[in-house]
Amino acid sequence: MTDFETQPKLLQAIQNTIALSGETQSDLSPIRPCSIDSFKRISGGCISSAALLKLNDGRQYFVKSSHHDLAMYKAEQNGLEAIRDTQTIRVPKVIGTGSTQSGSSYLILEAIETENSNSVSEVELARSLAQMHRQTQATRFGYPQSNFIGSAIQVNTWANDWKTFFVENRLRPQIKMAQNRALTTTLFNRHAEKLLSKIGDFLNDSSLPVLIHGDLWAGNVIAAKGGLPVLIDPAVSYSDRESEFGMTTLFGAFGDEFYEAYDECWPLMDGWQERVKIYQLYHLLNHLNLFGASYFESCMNTLKQFS
């Protein structure tokens, strides 16, 4: 059973948050007290319970809930709003967040009327992504706050150069986490240290910090009506735009037309297909820490290749 079924106080808290959010009713009928009429469980995530809630006035919302700290949903809200503010690509509108005294936290989002995920226009997604990257150039790498990649903390301490940021905020924390969890070997650690010491030989010297989604794979893109892409579950930062493609090339299942359309809008520098393997390593290490030893060999192979 989900949190929604076992915790009536959670449903009441969600109901109160919606009522206080200022969301108007969908028609011009007299305003009635906000109450939840029904909810439909939605599967797919491994961190949160999810449901589509329907109110007595017909409004619908997508709600995520878990026993993780509210900070995780606050960070997700911040990332969605950062992308939304670029006005380049659609994300769900955030209605509110909250928590209960029993330790459940929740995030309430606009319910997107979706089509089959296979209908997402990869060309439209690539063009919008390139536009977002291009118009959000910053002066430093990082982000005003740390956030989450899956359920793991993602450190975003500001850095003036990309090498420092990527080593100290991406690779090193994940490697240390894996070591602390006894998920590495002596040989693994040796290759990891060698890579960290020479990574500047592989990264792009002329990197520009731009706003990236940070966890962009097929499961974090949904298709609204007409196939228009909607991004969910961001892990935003101002990073080298090539790092965006670490996840798209690892688990993204995006076709050639996606990369061709992006390149038409803002061409990537020669050699990005090779450099992206280092960016894949960050996500592989994160999966090693989240899901265990099944990702060890993939991490090890990349470490050997670049060390």
N, C-alpha and C positions, 0 to 999 in steps of 0.2 A: 504493500500500500504506500501511497505517496504522502508527503507532508501535508498536502491539501486535504487528504481524507482523514488523517489522524489528528490534526491540530485545528480545531474550530477557531482558536484564538488567532491563528495565522490568517485564516480567511477574513476574520473580522479586521485585523490590522491592514490587510490589503485593501479591503473595502473602504476603510477610513482614509487611507492614503489616496485612493482614487477620488473620494468625495472632496478631499482638501486640495486636489491638484488643479482645480479650476477647469477641468475638462467639461465641455458643454455636452448636452444631450444631442442625439443625432437628428432630432426633429424639433418642431416648434411647440410640442405639447407642454403642458405645465410641468415644471420641474418636480420630480418625485424623489423621495429618499433613495439614495444609492444603495442597492443591495445585489448580492451575487445570486443569479438565478440558477446557473449551472456551471460546471467546469468539465473540460475534456482533457484527459491526460495525453501528453505528447511525448513520444520517445525520441531518442537520438543523442542526448548529452550524457557524459559520464561524470559530470561534476554536480549538476543541479537536477532537481525534479522540475518538470515544465508542464504547463497546462494552458489551455485556452479558456479564459473566463468569459462568461456572458452575463451581463447585468440585466436587471428587470426592465430596463428601457431599451434593450437591444444592443447596447454598446458591447464591444468585445476587446479583450486585452490579452496579450501574451505575458505570462508570469513565470519567472524562474525563482526557485527557492532551494536553500541548502542550509547546512549547519556550519558552513564556512563563515568567517568574519564578514561583517557588512562591508569592510574595506574592499573586498573583491568586487562587489557590485557597484560600489561608488567609483572604483577605477574604471569599470566597464562603462558606466554612465559618462564619465569624463571623456573616455576615448570615443564613444559614439557622438558626443556633442562636439568634440574637436573635429571629427570628420564632417559632421553635419554643417558646421560653421564654414567649411570650405565651399559649400554649395556646388560641389562637383559630382558627388555620387550619393545615392540615397542610403540612409540608415534608418532604422526604426526610431521614432520619437520616444524619448524617455518620459514616462508619466511620473515615476517616483521610485524611491527605494525605502526600505525600512527594516526593522527587526522586532522580534518579540522577546519577552522576558525569558522564554524557554530556550532561547538560543538560535532560533531560525531567522535567517535573513532572506530578503526577497528583492527582486527587481521587476518592475512593471513596465512593459513596453507596448507601444502601438502594435496592434495585430495587423500584419501585412497579408493582404489577399494574394495568395501565391498560385503559381502554376508549377508544373513538373520541373524539378531542378535542371533537367536536361535541356530545358528551353531557354536557359540563361543566354543572352547574347554576349559571347566572349569578346566580340569586337567592341561592343558598347562598354563592357567592363574595362577592357584595356585602355580605351580612349579616356574614359572618366578617371581611371587610375593615373594615367600619365598627366592628365590635367591637374589632378590633386597634387601629385609630386611636384609638378613644375611651378605651381603658384604658391607653394608653402615653404620656400627656401628660407632657412634660418641662418643664424650666425655661429651656432655651436651645436654639437651633437648631444642629445639627451632629451630630457623632458622635465617639466616642473615637479613631477612626482614619480615615484616608482609605481609599477602596476603589476599585472599578472600575465603569465604566458601559460595557459591552462590554469592549474591551481598553484603553480610555482611563482614565487616572487620574481619579477623582472626589474632589475636595478637600472635606473636611468640617470645616474649622476652626470652632470654636465662635463663635457670634455671639449677641448679646442681642436682636437684632431681625431680622425676616424679610427686609426689604429688603437690609440689609447682607449677610446670608448668601447670598441668591439672586444678588445682583450679584457679590460677590467670590469665591464658591465654585462658582457654576454658570455664569452667562453670561460673565463676563470671562475666565476661563481658557479656555473654548471659543473665544471670539473671538480671543484672543491666539494660540491654537494654529493656528487657521485662517489668521491673518495670517502667522505664521511659515512656514506651508506654502504660501504664495502662492496661497491659495484665495479671497481676497477682492479687492475693487477699492477705489479711493478713495471712490466713492459708498457702497459697502457699509460701509466704516469710518466714514464720516460719519454715516450712519443709526444705526450701532451705538453710537457715542458719545452721540448725542442720546437714544437709548433708555435707556442706562445712567444718564444724568443726570436723567431724568424718570420713571424706572420707579416711583418711590414714588407717582405720581399714579394708578397702575393697580392696585397690589397692595392686599391687604386689611390694614388697619391693626390689626385685632384677631386676627391669625394666632396659632395655638397650635402649638407644636412637638409633633408626634406621630411615632411610628415608621411609616415608609412602606416599601413594598417597593422603590420607586424606579425599576423598569424593567418595569412591569406592562403587558404586551401579551399577545395570545392565545398567542403562542409560548412564554411563560413560565408558562403554566397548563396542567397536564395533568389528565386525568380519571382518578381512581381508580375502583374498582368502585362502582357505584351513582351515578356521575356526580359524586362528591364532589371538589371542587377541591384540587389540590396545587400549591403555588407553587415555582418553581425560579428559579435565576439572579438573586438579588436584588442590589440596589445601595442598601442601606439607609441611612437617615439620619433624624434627627428634624427634620422639615420641616413646612411648611404642608400639611395634608392635601389641599388642592385641587391641589397639584403632582403628586399621585399620578395624577391623571386627564389629565395632559399626554400620557402615553404611551397610556393606554387609549383616548383620543379620536383619537389620531394613527394608531396601527397596531393598536389593540386589537380592533376588530371586535366589540365588545360591544354588545348590543342595548339597547333602552329599558328592558327589565325589570331590567337590571343597575343602571342609575342610579336607577330608581324604588325598587328594593329598598334601595339604600344610603340614599337620602333618607328612607325610612320609618324607618330605624334611627337616623340622625343627619343631619338636613337640612343641606344645603349652603347657604351664604349667597347671597342674590340677586346675580346678575351673574357667577357662577362660570363660566358657559359662555363669557363673553367673556374673563375673566382666564386661562382655561385655555390660550388661544392663546399667551400669553407663556410658559407652561410647556411647550407644544409646541416653542417655539423652542429651548429647551435641548437637546431630543432631536434636533431638526433640525440644530443646529450640531454635535452629536456625530456624527451620520451624515455630515455634510459632511466632518468630519475623518477619519472612519473609511473612508468609501467614495467620497469625492471630489466632483467638480463637479456631479454630477447632482442634488445637494441645494442647490445655490447659489440657484436661483430661489425655492424654497420659503422659505429663510432670508431672502432679500432682500424677499420680499413681506410677511413678518411684520414685519421691521424697518421697512419703509415704513409699515405700518399703525399702528404704535405710536410712531413717532418724529415 
